[in-house]
Amino acid sequence: MAHPIQTTWMWHDEDSGGVLAAIIDLEAQCIQWLDQPGCACGDSASEQSIADFLRQGPRWLQPPADVEAEMRAALAQAAGVL
């Protein structure tokens, strides 16, 4: 049985004391970058294509190195499954 592919990450934002997040949408082939998920703020999400992320790295939020590595590993796993 294959292990499910992780598609969501959250990490502490040192600057604001809040939380940042990324959600991979494999069907839409994009990553949603969320600044303070759960708040009622407007303009707290940005979208980046998976292809752009793989070529250029994160564009709007900078996840910790271990989170970015996990995201890349999940995308590699998804590529092998899809």
Contacts in CASP RR format, 6 or more apart in sequence:
PFRMAT RR
TARGET T0000
AUTHOR 0000-0000-0000
METHOD contacts of the structure
MODEL  1
MAHPIQTTWMWHDEDSGGVLAAIIDLEAQCIQWLDQPGCACGDSASEQSI
ADFLRQGPRWLQPPADVEAEMRAALAQAAGVL
2 81 0 8 1.000
5 26 0 8 1.000
5 74 0 8 1.000
5 77 0 8 1.000
5 78 0 8 1.000
5 81 0 8 1.000
6 70 0 8 1.000
6 74 0 8 1.000
7 23 0 8 1.000
7 24 0 8 1.000
7 25 0 8 1.000
7 26 0 8 1.000
7 74 0 8 1.000
8 21 0 8 1.000
8 22 0 8 1.000
8 23 0 8 1.000
8 24 0 8 1.000
9 21 0 8 1.000
9 22 0 8 1.000
9 63 0 8 1.000
9 67 0 8 1.000
9 70 0 8 1.000
9 71 0 8 1.000
10 19 0 8 1.000
10 20 0 8 1.000
10 21 0 8 1.000
10 37 0 8 1.000
11 19 0 8 1.000
11 20 0 8 1.000
11 21 0 8 1.000
11 63 0 8 1.000
11 64 0 8 1.000
11 67 0 8 1.000
12 18 0 8 1.000
12 19 0 8 1.000
12 20 0 8 1.000
13 19 0 8 1.000
13 20 0 8 1.000
13 35 0 8 1.000
13 36 0 8 1.000
16 36 0 8 1.000
18 36 0 8 1.000
19 36 0 8 1.000
19 37 0 8 1.000
20 33 0 8 1.000
20 34 0 8 1.000
20 35 0 8 1.000
20 36 0 8 1.000
20 37 0 8 1.000
20 61 0 8 1.000
20 63 0 8 1.000
21 33 0 8 1.000
21 34 0 8 1.000
21 37 0 8 1.000
22 31 0 8 1.000
22 32 0 8 1.000
22 33 0 8 1.000
22 34 0 8 1.000
22 58 0 8 1.000
22 61 0 8 1.000
22 63 0 8 1.000
22 67 0 8 1.000
22 71 0 8 1.000
23 31 0 8 1.000
23 32 0 8 1.000
23 34 0 8 1.000
24 30 0 8 1.000
24 31 0 8 1.000
24 50 0 8 1.000
24 71 0 8 1.000
24 74 0 8 1.000
24 75 0 8 1.000
24 78 0 8 1.000
25 31 0 8 1.000
25 32 0 8 1.000
26 50 0 8 1.000
26 78 0 8 1.000
26 82 0 8 1.000
29 49 0 8 1.000
29 50 0 8 1.000
29 51 0 8 1.000
30 47 0 8 1.000
30 48 0 8 1.000
30 49 0 8 1.000
30 50 0 8 1.000
31 47 0 8 1.000
31 48 0 8 1.000
31 49 0 8 1.000
31 50 0 8 1.000
31 53 0 8 1.000
31 71 0 8 1.000
32 45 0 8 1.000
32 46 0 8 1.000
32 47 0 8 1.000
33 45 0 8 1.000
33 46 0 8 1.000
33 47 0 8 1.000
33 48 0 8 1.000
33 58 0 8 1.000
33 59 0 8 1.000
33 60 0 8 1.000
33 61 0 8 1.000
34 44 0 8 1.000
34 45 0 8 1.000
35 41 0 8 1.000
35 44 0 8 1.000
35 45 0 8 1.000
35 46 0 8 1.000
35 61 0 8 1.000
36 44 0 8 1.000
37 44 0 8 1.000
46 59 0 8 1.000
46 60 0 8 1.000
46 61 0 8 1.000
48 58 0 8 1.000
48 59 0 8 1.000
48 60 0 8 1.000
50 75 0 8 1.000
52 59 0 8 1.000
53 59 0 8 1.000
53 71 0 8 1.000
53 75 0 8 1.000
54 72 0 8 1.000
54 75 0 8 1.000
57 68 0 8 1.000
58 68 0 8 1.000
63 71 0 8 1.000
END
